[in-house]
Amino acid sequence: MLLRPAAERGITELEWLHSRHSFSFGNYHDPTHMGFGALRVINEDRVDPGSGFDTHDHRNMEIVSYVLDGALEHRDSLGNGSVILPGEVQLMSAGTGILHSEFNPSDSKPVHFLQIWIVPERTGLDPGYQQKAFPAEQRQDTLRLVVSRDGRQGALKIHRDVDLHAGLLSPGQRIGLTVREGRRAWIQVVRGALSVNGERLAAGDGLGIVEADNLAILASAPSEFLLFDFAT
């Protein structure tokens, strides 16, 4: 297993943006942390009220946004305009190119969210946009599939063999996942405290599983996490 402690992540601090990078991103470069398989970026961002990312472009990347607190307003060159709220997942396929902006529409409350980049299975895809709510009751004490290649169980469809699960665990609750041969997994703790096969994790910690294993995930506090299961 590969532990990525929260305190060792890269940092971007601007007047309006407070970001932590699990992997190299922007001005933060660490050759030992360039990603984990197809998982290229996990940024934990906090954006101040009335601020945000001006219009910029992306290509050949699958970009997932997962809002924790507040609201994130999205606009793009495909004509989409929406507000993403806690419990909602946004998936933007940049493909051959897309312009978009992300903005905190509140005049009083920061927005706290994860931005995740996954390398697609091939370049030159048509750009696309999806967004869906996954209520807390669907994620409580279980692994709720929110993104997958085939869109099963109502998940958003991604151009990569990856299953992304979102979970909320009550203290003392345990759930499991079998990582099959030829696959790997990454757990990102959002809130609370977990142990995974005895490895203790706190908010902001990440854990990579590089070999087939039966994962036992136990919460010692009310916890929220994302679990990626993808082909190597």
C-alpha positions as CSV (number, residue, x, y, z in Angstrom):
1,M,0.0,0.0,0.0
2,L,1.1,3.6,-0.7
3,L,0.2,6.2,1.9
4,R,-0.1,9.8,0.9
5,P,-0.5,11.9,4.1
6,A,-2.5,15.1,3.9
7,A,0.3,17.1,5.5
8,E,2.7,16.2,2.7
9,R,0.5,17.4,-0.2
10,G,1.5,20.3,-2.4
11,I,0.1,23.7,-1.5
12,T,-1.2,26.6,-3.6
13,E,-2.2,29.7,-1.6
14,L,-3.6,32.7,-3.4
15,E,-5.6,35.6,-2.1
16,W,-8.8,33.8,-3.1
17,L,-7.8,30.1,-3.5
18,H,-6.5,27.6,-0.9
19,S,-5.6,24.3,-2.6
20,R,-3.9,21.0,-1.6
21,H,-2.5,18.7,-4.3
22,S,-2.2,15.0,-3.8
23,F,-0.2,14.8,-7.0
24,S,2.0,17.3,-9.0
25,F,-0.1,20.2,-10.3
26,G,0.6,23.7,-11.5
27,N,3.7,25.2,-9.7
28,Y,3.9,22.2,-7.4
29,H,6.1,19.5,-8.9
30,D,7.3,16.3,-7.2
31,P,8.6,13.6,-9.5
32,T,7.7,10.9,-6.9
33,H,4.0,12.0,-6.9
34,M,3.0,12.4,-10.6
35,G,-0.3,10.4,-10.2
36,F,-1.4,6.9,-9.5
37,G,-2.1,4.9,-12.7
38,A,-4.8,6.7,-14.7
39,L,-5.5,9.0,-11.7
40,R,-3.6,12.2,-12.5
41,V,-4.9,14.9,-10.2
42,I,-6.7,15.1,-6.8
43,N,-6.9,18.8,-5.7
44,E,-8.8,19.8,-2.6
45,D,-9.8,23.4,-3.3
46,R,-11.4,26.1,-1.2
47,V,-12.5,29.2,-3.1
48,D,-13.5,32.4,-1.3
49,P,-16.9,34.0,-1.8
50,G,-17.3,35.8,-5.1
51,S,-14.1,34.3,-6.6
52,G,-13.2,31.6,-9.0
53,F,-11.3,30.3,-12.0
54,D,-11.7,32.4,-15.1
55,T,-12.5,30.8,-18.5
56,H,-9.7,28.4,-19.4
57,D,-9.3,25.4,-21.6
58,H,-8.7,21.6,-21.2
59,R,-8.0,18.8,-23.6
60,N,-7.9,15.0,-23.4
61,M,-8.8,14.7,-19.8
62,E,-11.8,13.4,-17.8
63,I,-12.4,15.9,-15.0
64,V,-14.6,15.1,-12.0
65,S,-15.8,17.7,-9.5
66,Y,-17.2,16.7,-6.1
67,V,-18.6,19.5,-3.9
68,L,-18.3,19.1,-0.1
69,D,-19.6,22.5,1.1
70,G,-21.0,25.6,-0.6
71,A,-21.8,25.8,-4.3
72,L,-19.8,25.8,-7.4
73,E,-21.1,27.5,-10.6
74,H,-20.0,26.1,-13.9
75,R,-20.1,27.5,-17.4
76,D,-18.6,26.0,-20.6
77,S,-18.2,26.4,-24.3
78,L,-20.8,23.6,-24.9
79,G,-23.5,25.9,-23.6
80,N,-23.8,24.3,-20.2
81,G,-24.4,26.4,-17.1
82,S,-25.2,24.9,-13.8
83,V,-24.5,25.1,-10.0
84,I,-23.0,22.1,-8.3
85,L,-24.1,21.4,-4.7
86,P,-22.9,19.0,-2.1
87,G,-23.8,15.4,-3.0
88,E,-23.6,16.2,-6.7
89,V,-21.0,14.9,-9.1
90,Q,-19.9,16.7,-12.2
91,L,-18.0,14.9,-15.0
92,M,-16.6,16.9,-17.8
93,S,-14.9,15.1,-20.8
94,A,-12.5,17.6,-22.2
95,G,-11.8,15.6,-25.3
96,T,-10.7,17.6,-28.3
97,G,-11.1,20.8,-26.3
98,I,-13.5,22.6,-24.0
99,L,-13.5,26.1,-22.4
100,H,-15.0,26.5,-18.9
101,S,-15.1,28.6,-15.8
102,E,-15.7,27.7,-12.2
103,F,-17.0,30.3,-9.7
104,N,-18.2,30.6,-6.2
105,P,-21.6,32.4,-6.6
106,S,-22.0,33.0,-2.8
107,D,-21.2,36.5,-1.4
108,S,-20.6,35.0,2.1
109,K,-19.7,31.3,2.1
110,P,-16.6,29.6,0.6
111,V,-16.9,26.6,-1.6
112,H,-15.0,23.4,-0.7
113,F,-14.6,20.8,-3.4
114,L,-12.4,18.1,-4.9
115,Q,-11.3,18.3,-8.5
116,I,-10.1,15.0,-10.0
117,W,-8.4,14.4,-13.3
118,I,-8.4,10.9,-14.9
119,V,-6.5,10.2,-18.2
120,P,-9.0,8.9,-20.8
121,E,-8.5,5.7,-22.6
122,R,-7.8,7.5,-25.9
123,T,-7.3,11.1,-27.1
124,G,-9.5,13.0,-29.6
125,L,-12.8,12.2,-28.0
126,D,-15.8,14.5,-28.4
127,P,-16.2,16.8,-25.4
128,G,-19.1,16.2,-23.1
129,Y,-20.7,17.2,-19.8
130,Q,-22.7,15.3,-17.1
131,Q,-24.0,16.1,-13.7
132,K,-26.0,14.1,-11.2
133,A,-27.1,14.2,-7.5
134,F,-26.3,11.2,-5.3
135,P,-28.2,11.9,-2.0
136,A,-26.6,11.1,1.3
137,E,-29.0,8.2,1.9
138,Q,-27.7,6.5,-1.2
139,R,-24.1,6.8,0.1
140,Q,-24.6,6.1,3.8
141,D,-22.8,3.0,5.1
142,T,-22.3,1.7,1.5
143,L,-20.2,2.1,-1.6
144,R,-22.3,4.1,-4.0
145,L,-21.1,3.9,-7.6
146,V,-21.1,7.4,-9.0
147,V,-18.8,7.1,-12.1
148,S,-18.1,4.1,-14.3
149,R,-17.2,3.2,-17.8
150,D,-20.5,1.6,-18.5
151,G,-22.8,3.9,-16.5
152,R,-24.3,1.0,-14.6
153,Q,-26.4,1.6,-11.5
154,G,-27.1,5.2,-12.7
155,A,-23.4,6.3,-12.6
156,L,-22.0,8.9,-14.8
157,K,-20.2,7.4,-17.8
158,I,-16.4,8.0,-18.1
159,H,-14.0,7.2,-20.9
160,R,-11.8,4.9,-18.8
161,D,-12.2,1.6,-17.0
162,V,-12.6,3.1,-13.6
163,D,-15.3,2.7,-10.9
164,L,-15.5,5.6,-8.6
165,H,-17.5,5.0,-5.4
166,A,-18.6,7.6,-2.8
167,G,-19.2,6.6,0.7
168,L,-20.4,7.9,4.1
169,L,-19.6,5.8,7.1
170,S,-21.0,6.0,10.6
171,P,-18.6,5.3,13.5
172,G,-18.1,1.6,14.0
173,Q,-19.4,0.7,10.5
174,R,-17.3,-1.5,8.2
175,I,-17.6,-2.1,4.5
176,G,-15.3,-4.0,2.1
177,L,-14.2,-4.2,-1.5
178,T,-12.2,-6.8,-3.4
179,V,-9.5,-5.4,-5.6
180,R,-9.2,-8.0,-8.4
181,E,-6.1,-9.1,-10.2
182,G,-5.0,-6.5,-12.9
183,R,-6.6,-3.6,-11.0
184,R,-5.6,-1.1,-8.4
185,A,-7.4,1.2,-6.0
186,W,-7.1,4.6,-4.4
187,I,-8.9,5.8,-1.3
188,Q,-9.2,9.5,-0.6
189,V,-10.6,10.5,2.8
190,V,-12.7,13.6,2.7
191,R,-13.8,13.9,6.3
192,G,-13.5,11.9,9.4
193,A,-11.2,9.0,10.2
194,L,-10.9,5.5,8.7
195,S,-8.8,2.5,8.9
196,V,-8.1,0.4,5.8
197,N,-6.8,-3.0,6.5
198,G,-5.4,-1.6,9.7
199,E,-3.9,1.5,8.1
200,R,-5.2,4.6,9.9
201,L,-6.3,7.5,7.7
202,A,-7.5,11.0,8.5
203,A,-9.1,13.8,6.4
204,G,-7.0,14.6,3.4
205,D,-5.0,11.4,3.5
206,G,-4.9,9.1,0.4
207,L,-4.0,5.4,0.2
208,G,-3.1,3.5,-3.0
209,I,-3.5,-0.3,-3.2
210,V,-1.2,-1.7,-5.9
211,E,-2.0,-5.4,-5.6
212,A,-5.1,-7.5,-5.5
213,D,-6.5,-7.4,-1.9
214,N,-9.6,-7.6,0.1
215,L,-10.1,-4.2,1.6
216,A,-11.8,-3.7,5.0
217,I,-12.8,-0.1,5.6
218,L,-13.8,0.8,9.2
219,A,-14.8,4.3,10.4
220,S,-13.9,5.5,13.9
221,A,-15.7,8.8,13.3
222,P,-18.4,10.0,10.9
223,S,-16.5,9.8,7.6
224,E,-16.8,10.6,3.9
225,F,-14.5,9.2,1.3
226,L,-14.0,8.4,-2.4
227,L,-12.8,5.0,-3.6
228,F,-11.3,4.5,-7.1
229,D,-11.1,1.0,-8.5
230,F,-9.4,0.9,-12.0
231,A,-7.6,-1.3,-14.4
232,T,-3.8,-0.9,-14.4
